[in-house]
Amino acid sequence: MLKIRKSDTLIPIFLLLMVLACRGKTMPKPRGYFRIDFPEKQYILYDTTCPFSFEYPVYGKISYDVGDHSEPCWFNLVFPDFRATLYVSYQKVNGNLPVILKEANEIVYSHSVKADAITEQPWYNSEERVFGLLYNIKGNTASSVQFVLTDSVNHFLRGALYFSALPNEDSLAPVIDFFRQDVVHFIESFRWKETN
């Protein structure tokens, strides 16, 4: 006859209780995003042979556009630590300002397919003859901040902020807000060198 000791029955019962006791309700963890440490806001004056000057952040690098279709005074303000680029293009106005403004507006509103909203904020500095619009584009769009500046007679400048990342407004929101402040500083510090 097989004799079962009391200790032999306790071990399997103990193991079974441990397995069952460790099973609590499993809760999925909420999706999180990386913490982003932003640099301190400091600015450098950009003043070259182009007919304008402005201040840009010290954590940005100016890179000149050298593509086949580039023009003088086209450049990119690159933020490598954030995979962001502010593309800036300049053109001389030759009586065609309404056409240039219409094209710039069409580029902004081409984002309306993915945008939840597009708001326009006018900018006026009559003393320096800097007039423009700041576009805030909400939603999962390729560009969330764009702007146009002109003296209404001779000069036109357009800027658009893009990220080298999948557009996700939730994860990019703090970075977009951070760079929107830099775009606003760009506009506020912007000066035409000549306004005939």
Secondary structure, DSSP 8 states (H G I E B T S, - for coil): -----HHHHHHHHHHHHHHHHT--------------------EEEEESSSSEEEEEETT-EEEE--STT--TT-EEEEEGGGTEEEEEEEEE-SS-HHHHHHHHHHHHHGGGGTEEEEEEEEEEETTTTEEEEEEEEEES-SEEEEEEEE-SSSEEEEEEEEESS---HHHHHHHHHHHHHHHHHHHHH-EES---
